[in-house]
Amino acid sequence: WPYCRKRCSYCNFNTYVVPAVDEAAVRACLVREAHTLLHLSQVHSITSVFFGGGTPSLASPHTIAAVLEAVAGAAHLPASAEVTLEANPSSTDTSRLSSFRAAGVNRLSIGVQSLDDAELQLLGREHTALEARKAVEAARGLFPGRTSIDLMFGLPGQSRDTWAQGLEAALGLCDDHISLYQLTLERGTALAAQVRGGTLPLPPQELLADMYQTARNVLAAAGFRHYEVSNFARKGALSNHNLSYWRADQYIGVGPGAHGRFVPRGEGSCSREARVQTLEPVAWMREVQSQGHGTRSRVVLSPLEQLEELLTLGLRTDEGVTHECWGHFSPQLSLQAMFGVPGEARALQEQGWLLLDGSGLRCTWAGLAVLDSLLPDLLCQLQR
């Protein structure tokens, strides 16, 4: 769902702020594209559906229900499937959330970002801290144990103490899943322009690292498992949908700018493709209406590219890349044969950043915090 009521100051996602949305037309196109691509993939069963954006909580529950009906009509959608909706606090009153639940949503991801009004204003969010609190409380009443919140750190002017206070406030409010994101200054955003112009100061790198480690320690002490670089869960409340990306499962992207990774078996293919749908909603709708889907680019991924993706994504999790998962993409050459020999990976293991054992290849607690600096060496060894 590509539409928002307002563009946040840090956002460079494929989002659109428009005077009015022809929701019936968008709904019909989402339904048709989902149907087309599911048939093309010939998958038999769906484990999860994720409504992302934009602001999907601005869509009507009728639209969410129609998409889920289309998915269930083209493949098996078991009652146990995880169905997540991303929501903004400003579009999540209790009656609306109840309608989303009736439509088939069983997990909510709320973009809280901060519980400080000054920080929310800086980020260009349209909700207040009080609205965020009310939204999370309403969501937890309807989706107990299945309400996630997003928080951001590394904001201009933010100190370690203000971040720690914000984290404590979030712990008093949250359910069993938290996603933490360091602010990234993207070119072309309002916030990046302010920082570049010298009107806003960014925290230094050492402070950013300190904020991240503080969060890891605080959340671990509160019973959260740090199961992925940016994600924390307790009581087993991991995001199944996001785990499927990190484990390199197949997924189908539906809607403007959506990405997918799947084998189009309906065309007789046996090769995994990376697909991207047309970005601009009006152009995407035209393509869906004329050909059933709005795929703008499709690239067959080579065996090496698939292993690169598996390594880059899999090492983001605390389970890492399992032998079983690696064997699915590399039946000839085992993880042990690739990374257990003298080379970059062995050196990283000796330095305490990586572990290779009977479970597979994964980062240590220390290694997970510096994954981006480890990957170039590992990819180099893989490419050789």
C-alpha positions in Angstrom: 0.0 0.0 0.0 2.1 3.0 -1.3 0.0 5.9 0.1 0.7 8.0 3.2 -1.0 11.1 4.6 2.3 12.8 5.1 5.9 12.1 4.1 8.2 11.8 7.2 11.4 13.8 7.1 13.7 10.7 7.0 11.7 8.7 4.5 12.9 7.7 1.0 10.6 4.7 0.5 8.3 4.3 -2.5 5.5 6.3 -0.9 3.0 8.8 -2.3 0.9 11.6 -0.7 -2.1 12.3 -2.9 -5.3 14.3 -2.5 -7.5 11.2 -3.1 -7.1 7.5 -3.7 -9.4 5.4 -5.9 -9.4 2.6 -3.5 -11.7 0.3 -5.5 -9.3 0.5 -8.4 -6.2 -0.1 -6.2 -8.0 -3.0 -4.5 -8.9 -4.6 -7.8 -5.3 -4.4 -9.0 -3.8 -5.8 -5.8 -6.2 -8.7 -6.0 -5.5 -9.3 -9.7 -1.7 -9.1 -9.3 -1.7 -11.4 -6.3 -3.8 -14.0 -8.2 -1.6 -13.7 -11.3 1.8 -14.1 -9.5 0.6 -16.9 -7.2 -0.6 -18.9 -10.2 2.7 -18.1 -12.0 4.7 -19.4 -8.9 2.5 -22.5 -8.6 3.2 -22.5 -4.8 0.7 -24.6 -2.9 0.7 -23.1 0.5 1.4 -19.7 2.1 3.0 -19.3 5.5 2.7 -15.5 5.9 1.2 -12.4 4.4 2.7 -8.9 5.2 0.9 -5.6 4.4 3.7 -3.0 4.2 3.9 0.5 2.9 3.4 3.4 2.8 0.7 3.2 5.5 -1.4 0.1 5.0 -3.6 1.0 8.0 -5.0 3.8 5.7 -6.4 1.1 3.5 -9.9 0.0 4.3 -10.4 -3.4 6.1 -12.4 -4.4 3.0 -9.3 -4.1 0.9 -7.2 -6.2 3.3 -10.0 -8.8 3.3 -10.2 -8.9 -0.5 -6.4 -9.4 -0.9 -6.5 -12.3 1.7 -9.4 -13.9 -0.1 -7.5 -13.7 -3.4 -4.5 -15.3 -1.7 -6.7 -18.1 -0.2 -8.3 -18.6 -3.6 -5.0 -19.2 -5.4 -3.1 -21.2 -2.8 -3.7 -22.8 0.6 -3.7 -20.1 3.4 -3.9 -22.0 6.6 -5.5 -20.6 9.7 -2.0 -20.6 11.4 -0.5 -18.3 8.7 0.9 -15.1 10.1 -0.9 -12.0 8.7 0.8 -8.8 9.6 -0.3 -5.2 9.0 2.0 -2.2 9.4 0.1 0.6 11.1 0.7 4.3 12.1 -0.6 5.3 15.5 -2.7 8.1 13.9 -4.8 5.5 11.9 -5.3 2.8 14.5 -8.4 3.5 16.7 -9.9 0.4 18.4 -12.9 0.0 16.1 -10.6 0.2 13.0 -8.2 -2.3 14.5 -11.2 -4.6 15.3 -12.2 -4.4 11.6 -8.7 -5.3 10.5 -8.8 -8.3 12.8 -12.2 -9.4 11.4 -10.6 -9.1 7.9 -8.0 -11.6 8.8 -5.1 -9.7 10.3 -3.6 -11.4 13.3 -0.4 -9.4 13.9 0.3 -5.7 14.0 3.5 -3.8 13.5 3.2 -0.2 14.8 5.5 2.6 13.7 6.0 4.3 17.1 9.6 5.5 16.3 9.8 7.5 19.5 7.9 8.3 22.7 9.2 11.8 22.8 7.1 14.6 21.2 10.1 16.7 20.2 11.8 13.7 18.5 8.5 12.8 16.7 8.3 16.4 15.4 11.9 16.2 14.2 11.1 13.0 12.3 8.0 14.6 10.7 5.7 12.0 12.3 2.0 13.0 12.4 1.3 11.4 15.8 2.1 12.4 19.4 3.7 10.2 22.1 0.3 9.9 23.7 -1.4 8.7 20.5 1.4 6.1 20.1 0.8 4.9 23.7 -3.0 4.6 23.1 -2.5 2.8 19.8 -0.1 0.2 21.3 -2.5 -0.4 24.2 -5.5 -0.8 21.9 -3.5 -3.1 19.6 -2.3 -5.3 22.5 -5.9 -5.7 23.7 -6.8 -7.0 20.2 -3.6 -8.8 19.2 -2.0 -9.9 22.6 1.5 -11.3 22.1 1.4 -10.3 18.4 1.9 -6.5 18.5 5.3 -5.2 17.4 6.7 -1.7 17.8 9.4 0.1 15.7 11.8 2.5 17.4 14.5 4.7 15.9 17.8 5.8 17.5 20.8 7.9 16.4 18.6 11.0 15.9 20.1 14.5 15.6 20.9 15.8 19.1 20.0 12.5 20.8 22.3 11.5 23.7 22.9 8.1 25.2 20.8 9.1 28.3 17.8 10.3 26.3 17.9 7.1 24.2 18.1 4.9 27.4 15.1 6.8 28.9 13.2 6.3 25.6 14.0 2.6 25.7 12.8 2.2 29.3 9.5 4.0 28.3 9.1 1.6 25.4 9.7 -1.4 27.6 6.9 -0.2 29.9 4.6 -0.1 26.9 5.6 -2.8 24.4 4.3 -6.3 23.8 6.8 -9.1 22.9 8.5 -7.8 19.8 10.6 -4.7 19.2 12.4 -3.5 16.0 15.2 -1.0 16.4 16.4 1.0 13.5 19.4 3.4 13.4 18.5 6.6 11.6 19.9 6.5 8.1 20.2 9.8 6.3 19.0 9.1 2.8 19.8 11.5 -0.1 16.9 13.7 -1.0 15.1 13.6 2.4 14.4 16.8 4.4 16.4 15.5 7.4 19.5 14.8 5.3 19.3 18.4 3.9 19.1 19.8 7.4 22.1 17.8 8.6 24.1 18.6 5.5 23.2 22.3 5.9 24.6 22.2 9.4 21.4 23.0 11.2 21.1 19.6 12.9 24.0 17.6 14.5 24.3 13.9 14.1 25.6 11.7 17.0 29.2 10.5 16.4 29.8 6.9 15.3 31.1 5.8 18.8 27.9 7.1 20.4 25.7 5.3 17.8 27.6 2.0 18.6 27.1 2.7 22.3 23.4 3.3 21.8 23.0 0.0 20.0 24.9 -2.0 22.6 22.9 -0.3 25.4 19.7 -1.4 23.7 20.9 -5.0 23.3 21.9 -5.2 26.9 18.7 -3.6 28.2 16.4 -5.8 26.0 18.4 -9.0 26.9 17.9 -8.2 30.6 14.2 -7.8 29.9 14.0 -11.3 28.5 14.2 -10.4 24.8 16.1 -12.6 22.3 18.2 -10.6 19.9 17.2 -12.9 17.0 18.2 -10.5 14.1 20.4 -7.4 13.8 17.4 -5.0 14.3 14.8 -7.3 15.9 14.1 -8.5 19.4 11.5 -10.9 20.6 10.4 -12.7 23.8 8.1 -15.6 24.5 8.7 -16.9 21.0 7.1 -13.9 19.3 9.5 -13.8 16.3 8.3 -12.4 13.0 7.8 -15.5 10.8 7.4 -13.4 7.7 10.7 -11.6 8.1 12.4 -14.8 9.1 11.4 -16.2 5.7 13.4 -13.4 4.0 16.5 -14.0 6.1 16.2 -17.8 5.5 16.0 -17.1 1.7 12.6 -18.7 1.3 10.5 -17.8 -1.8 8.3 -14.7 -1.5 6.0 -12.8 -3.9 5.9 -9.0 -4.0 2.5 -7.5 -4.8 1.8 -3.7 -5.3 3.8 -0.7 -6.5 7.5 -1.1 -6.0 7.2 -4.5 -4.3 10.1 -7.0 -4.5 9.9 -10.7 -4.9 12.1 -13.8 -5.1 10.5 -16.9 -6.6 10.6 -19.5 -9.3 8.0 -18.9 -12.0 7.2 -22.6 -12.5 4.0 -21.7 -14.4 6.3 -20.7 -17.3 8.2 -23.9 -17.0 11.2 -22.3 -15.3 13.3 -23.9 -12.6 15.3 -20.7 -11.8 14.8 -18.3 -9.0 14.2 -14.7 -10.1 14.5 -11.3 -8.4 11.4 -9.3 -9.4 10.5 -5.7 -8.9 7.0 -4.2 -9.6 6.6 -0.9 -11.3 7.1 1.9 -8.7 4.6 4.6 -9.6 1.0 3.5 -8.6 -0.9 4.9 -11.7 1.6 3.3 -14.1 1.5 0.1 -12.1 -2.3 0.0 -12.2 -2.3 0.4 -16.0 0.1 -2.6 -16.3 -1.9 -4.8 -14.0 -5.1 -3.9 -15.9 -3.5 -4.8 -19.2 -1.4 -7.8 -18.4 -2.4 -9.1 -15.0 0.7 -7.9 -13.2 3.0 -4.9 -13.0 6.4 -6.6 -13.0 8.9 -4.0 -14.2 12.1 -6.0 -13.9 12.9 -9.7 -13.6 16.4 -11.1 -13.3 17.4 -14.7 -13.1 19.7 -15.1 -10.1 22.9 -17.1 -10.7 23.9 -19.8 -8.2 26.6 -17.4 -6.9 24.1 -14.5 -6.5 21.7 -16.8 -4.6 24.5 -17.8 -2.2 25.6 -14.2 -1.7 22.0 -13.3 -0.7 21.8 -16.3 1.6 25.0 -15.3 3.3 24.2 -11.6 3.6 20.7 -12.1 4.9 21.2 -15.3 6.9 24.1 -13.9 9.0 21.7 -11.1 10.2 20.0 -13.7 12.4 21.3 -15.3 15.6 20.7 -18.8 14.0 22.9 -17.8 11.0 23.0 -19.9 7.9 22.2 -23.5 8.8 23.8 -26.5 7.0 20.4 -27.5 5.7 19.6 -24.1 4.2 23.1 -23.8 2.7 22.7 -27.3 1.2 19.5 -26.3 -0.5 21.4 -23.7 -2.5 24.8 -25.4 -2.7 24.3 -29.2 -2.8 27.9 -29.7 -4.1 29.9 -27.6 -1.7 29.2 -27.7 2.0 29.5 -24.8 4.4 32.4 -26.6 6.0 34.2 -27.0 2.7 33.6 -23.3 1.8 34.3 -21.6 5.2 36.1 -24.2 7.3 39.3 -24.0 5.3 42.1 -21.4 5.8 41.0 -18.0 4.6 39.0 -14.9 5.6 36.2 -16.9 7.3 38.7 -18.9 9.4 40.4 -15.7 10.5 37.1 -14.1 11.5 36.4 -17.2 13.6 39.8 -17.0 15.3 39.1 -13.3 16.0 35.8 -14.2 17.8 33.4 -12.7 15.2 32.0 -15.9 13.7 31.2 -19.5 14.7 31.1 -22.5 12.4 29.9 -25.7 14.0 27.3 -28.5 13.8 24.5 -25.9 13.5 26.0 -23.9 10.7 27.7 -20.5 10.2 26.7 -17.6 12.4 27.9 -14.4 14.1 28.9 -14.3 17.7 27.1 -11.8 20.0 30.0 -9.4 19.3 30.0 -10.2 15.5 26.3 -9.4 15.1 26.9 -5.8 16.0 29.6 -5.4 13.3 28.2 -7.7 10.6 28.5 -5.1 7.7 32.3 -5.0 8.3 32.5 -8.8 8.2 30.6 -9.4 5.0 33.1 -8.1 2.4 35.7 -10.6 3.5 33.2 -13.5 3.5 31.8 -12.5 0.0 35.3 -12.3 -1.3 36.0 -15.8 -0.2 32.7 -17.0 -1.6 33.4 -15.4 -5.0 36.8 -17.1 -5.3 
